[in-house]
Amino acid sequence: MVIRVFRSQYLIQYILLFLFTILLWSDALLFPEKLITGGGFENFDFITPIISAYPLVSIIISIFVLYFQAILLNLVVEAHRLVERNQLTTAAVYVLMMSSSPQMVQPNLMLLVNFLLILLLFTTLNLYGKNEPLSAVFDTGFLVGLASLLFLPAIYFIGFVLMSLIIFQLFKWREWLIPIIGLITPYIFLISYFFWFDQLLMKYQVFINSFTFRIPDITGISEWNIAIWILFSLLIITKLGKAFRIFADSTVDNRKKKNVVFYYLIFSILSIFFTARELIWYGFLLIIPLSIIISSLISKSKKLFVVELVFSMIIITVIIVKILNFS
């Protein structure tokens, strides 16, 4: 039923998507003081007291940010024909995945990071067919730089940008140099700030020490979280055969753009093993490509019984987790 509702794109679907977002964040709206842990803005301590002082306002702002983020992602995949047009399935899947854990249902830095990474994906996909898109490739590097200032593992998406240049056959040396310049541009301002306040050496050591191979911290990952992500995995596994057929039947430009999304997923996974953080925060990075992959597999599907069943199970499990969180 959920997927059928969002396989259209009229005003009522946008209203229902907003209500769906509110439903999944209803526990945060009702009990904001209980859900806000203060860990959503690690390394940005000046923000935490503001959120703690105005928890309900912070939750409402986060809901609107998530809602418009989901619509933006939906517009991106539609513009590049990665899913069937005139549907909101990508937005619905994104909202569900972004609300699948109590740790996610609170104001957090990753809402801002994902916004920048959605813009990165859009800018990268727009490179296809462009002749010497120097301004656009600078934007890709700059967006990676900004995202990494907020969440350092995002810096590895510069590898995603370079891989996309290979996929789109952009091999001129300027097209490879400019993303690097874009990446370091935000850091030039940050270095100047730290130098001015005599913190440069200390911050440099912290930055360098972050680039080590580490096993991610699984603290906070419950059996329920694992169950929810297994159900999402089932959606992909049950449609793998269809995925290969869709890929084979796609046009050249569509196949290249789907390859870009695939490498987006790969670099999201690779970032998990650097700069040790709780695993749940890396899950945010995975949600963008997984939302696209899942929605592309189900947007053309005519037999929706299994898909609807799995989605219903996911929503029920998420609600159970919310209830148990307050028991």
N, C-alpha and C positions, 0 to 999 in steps of 0.2 A: 504493500500500500504506500509506503514512504517513497519508494523509487518512482512509482507511477505518478504520484502527485507532482514530483519535481521534474518530470519528463516534458513539461511545458514551461513556457516563459511568459506568463501574463502577470498582471498586477497582483492577482490573488496569490500566485506562487511566491512573489517577493514578500508579501505580507506573511504567508505561511512559513517562509524561511526565517523571517525575523522572530515569529512566535516559536519556531523550532529552536532557535538560538536561546531565547528566553527560557524555554522549558529545560534545556540542558544546563542552564546556569541558574535555575530557580533556587537551588540550595544556597548558592552564593548570594543571591538577592535577599533571601529570607534570613540567612545567618552569616552576614559578611564578616563579622568579627571572628567567627570560628574558623572560617576557611582561609582568611588572609594570614599567612605564616610569616610574612616579612622577608622570605627567601627569594621572592620573584625578581628582585633587583639587586642581586649580589654584585658587589664592587661599586654600587651606586647608592651609598648609604644615605645620601641627602634626600632621596626619593621615598625611602621606606617610612620615615616619620609622617610625611604628607599623606601617604596611603593609609597609614594606621589612624590618622586623625579624621580622615574622610573615607571610611571603608565603602559605604554604599555608593557614593559618587564615583569612586574608583572602579567599582564593579560595573556600574552603568556605562561608564566611558569604555571599559574593556569590552563589553558586549557590543557596543556600536563599532568599535575598532574591528572586532572579529567579524561582524556582519558585513561591513564594507570591504574587508579583506577578502572574504569568501566571494563576494560579487566581483571584485577585481580579478581574482584568480579565474573565475568563470568567464569573464570577458576575454582574458588572455587566451585561454584554451579554445574558446569559440573563434576568436579572431584568426587563429592559426589552424583551425579545423582539426584540432586534436581529439575533439569529441563531436557528437552530433550537435547541430546548431539548434537554437531556441529551446534549450534545456537548462535547468538549474541543478543537475545532478552533481556536477563538480563542486558547486558551492555547498550543497547539502552534505556531501561526503566530507568535505573539508571541515565544516562546522562540527560534525559528529566526531571526527578524529581529534579535533582540537579541544573537545569537551569530554574526552573519554577517560580522564583521570582527575581525581580531586586536586592534584598538584597543578593541573593545567587550568582549572576553573578558578582563577584568581588573577589580579593584575600582575603581569610579568613582562620581563624584558623581551621575551621571545616573540611577543605580539609585534613589537617594533622591528625585530630582526627579520621575521617572516615577511613583513611588509616590504622591506628593502630587497629581500630575496625574490619575492614575486615580481618586483620591478626589474630585478636582474634577469630573471627568466624571460620576461617580456622583451627587454632590450636585446638580449642575446638572440632570441628567435627572430627579431626584426633584422638581424644581420644578413639573413639569407637573401641572396639575389642582389645585394648592394655592392656597388663598385667603390672600393676604398672608403668604407664607412668609418673614417677616423674618429669623428665625434662620438659615434655610437660605441665604438670599442673602448674609448676613454671612459664613457659612462659606465660600461660594465665593470671596469677595474675600480672606478670610484665607488660604485655601489658595494663591491666586495670590501673595499677599504672601510667604508662607513659601517657595514654590518659587522666586520671584525673588531671594530672599536667597541661595539656593544657586546659581542660574543666572539671571543678570539678564534674558536674553531672554524668560524665562517671564512677565515682567511684562506682556507684550502679550496674555496670555490674559485680562486684564480686559476687553479688547474682545470676546473670545469669550463671556464672561459676559453682557455687555450685549446682544450679538446674540441670545443664548439667551433673554433676557427678552423681546425683540421677538417671537421665534418662539413663545414660550409666552403671548404677549399679556399680559405683566405690565407695566403702564404707570404705576402709581402712583409718585409722586415719591420716596416712602420706599424703594420697591423698587429704585430706581436710585441713591439716595444711599448706602444701607447697604453695598453691595459695595465702594464707594470707601473707606468708613470701615474695612471689613474689610481692604482692601488696605494701607492706611497704618498699621494697628495694629502689625504686626511692626516697621515702620520707626521707630515712636515709641521702642520699646525700643532699637533699634540706634542711633538718633540720640542717645539719652541716654547710651549706652555711649561713643560716640565723643566726645561733649561732655565727659564725665567725664575721659577720657584725652587731651583736647586734640588730637583728630585730626579734628574735625568739618569744618573748612574744607578740608583735604586730601581727605578722602573725598567731600565734596560735589563738588569739582572733577572727581574721577574718575567719579562717578556721572553728572554732567551731560554730560561728554565722551563717555560711552557712547552717548548718544542721537543718533547720526549715521548716515546711510545709508552702508553699506559693503558691498563685495563680499566674501563669505565666503572664508576661506582654504581652498584645496583641497589643501593639503599633507597627505600621508598617504592621499589617495584614489588607489588603484591601479586598473589596468585590470580586475583581478579584482573589486574592489568594484563598479565600474560594471557589470560583467557580471552580478553577483548581483542588483543592483537593477533591471537591465533585465528579468531573468527574473521578478522579482516584479511588474514593470509588465505583463508579458505576461499574468499571471494576471488582472489587472484588465481589460486590453484585450479579452481573449478572452471575457469575461463581461459586457461593457458592455450588450449587447442584453438579456440576462437581468436586469441591474441595473435598467434602465428599466421592465421588466415587473413586477418585484418591487415597485418604488417605486409604480407606478400601482395595483397591487392591494392595497397596504397600507392599514391603517386610518388615520384622521386622526392619532391620537396617535402611531402608529408612524412616519408620514411626518415629523411634527415632530421626533421624536427622531432620525431619520436625518439630518434637516437640521442638527441640533445637532452630530452627528458630522462632517458635511461642513464646517461652519464651524470645528470644532476643527482639521481638516486645513488649512483656509485660514489660520488664525492661526498654526499651526505653520510653514507655509511663509513667511508674512510675517516671522516672527521671525528668519529666516535673514539678512536684510539689515541687521540692527542689531547693535551690539556685536560687532565682528569676532572670531570664533573659528574654529577649524578646523571645516570643514563636517561632519565626522563627528559632532560633538557635537549639531548640530541634527537629525541623523538620528534620534537617540533620541526627540525630540519627535514626529517623523513616525510612528514605529513604532506608537504607540497607535491613532490613527485608521486607519492602513493595515491593521493587524491585524484591526480590526473590519470594515472594508470587504471585505477579501479573504475572511475567514471567512464573512461574510454571503452572499457570492456563491457560495461552494462548499458551504455547509452544506445547501442545498436541491438541489444539483446531483445528477442521477442518472447522468449520463455523466461519469465521473471519469478516463477514460484520459488526456486531455490534462493535466488538473490534476495527476494523480499523476506524469506524465512530467516536467512542469515542476518539481514539488517535488523529485523525485529528482535532477534536474539541479542544482537549487540546493544540495541537501545534498552532492552530489558536488563541486561547485565550492568550497563552504565547506571541505570536507576537503582538497581540493587546495591551497587557500590556506594551511591550517594546515601541511601538509607542506612547502610552499615556504618558509614562514616560518622553518623550522628547517634549511633546506638551505644 
